[in-house]
Amino acid sequence: MEDFKKAILEHAEGSKKTKFYFKDLEKAVKKTYPDAKSRMIKKAATELVNEGTLIYYSTGSSTMYGLKGRGITEDH
C-alpha cells in the first residue's frame, strides 16, 4: 500500500497537470506495479485524501484528485 501511495505522489508531483482522474493515477501506479489491482490503488488514493496529502476536486460531473496546495483548489 505504501508503495502505491509513493507512486501516486511521484506522479502527482512530477506532472504539469494539477488535477487527475482516477485512471491517470491508476496508469501511473501500473507502470511500476503492473499487477496492482484497481481496488488497492483506490484505497491508497483514499488514504492519501484522508491524510490530507491529496484532495478531491469535483467538476460537477466527475470527481478528480489534486495535490493539496497546488493549483486552484476548493480551499483557495
N, C-alpha and C positions, 0 to 999 in steps of 0.2 A: 504494500500500500504506500509506504514512504517513497519507494522508487517511482511510483506512478505520480505522486504529488510533485516530486522533484522534476519529472519530465514535463508536467503541466506548467509548472512555474518557469522552467527554462524556455519553453515555447512562448509563454505569455510575455516574459521579459525581453526575449530576443526578437520579437515580432514588431513590425511597424504598425500593425493594427492594434487598437486598444480594446476592441470587443471581439469575442469569439463565440461561435456556435459550438454546441457540444461536439459536433462532428469534427470541427477543427482540433479540439483538444484530444479527441479520440485518435485522430490520424497522427498527431504528434507523439502520443504515447506508443502507438503501434509501430512507429518507426524503430523505436528502441526495443520494445517488447511486443513482438508480432503475435504472441499467443494471449495477450491481455484480453480479458472479457469486458464488454461494454459496461456491464453492471459494476464491475470493480473500478473502472475508470470513473463512472458516475459517482460512486461512493467517495473516491479520492477527491473529486472536484467539490462535492458537497462538504467534505471535511475542511477543505481549504476555505470555503464560504463561511462555515461555522467558526473557523479560527480567525476570520476577518482578513485573510490574505486576498481572496477573490471576493467579488460581489456579483449579485445577479443584476442584470440590466434588462428591463422589459421594453421591447419595441412596440408593444401593443398586441402584435400578432405572434411574437415568439420571445423566448427568454434567451438571453445571451449571458456570457460570463465576461467580467472585466477585472483587470488587476486594480485593486483599490489604490486610489490616489493618482491614477494615470488616465489621462483623457477626461472627457466630460462624463461625469457620473452623477447619479441621483443625489449624492451627498454634497454636491457643489452648488 
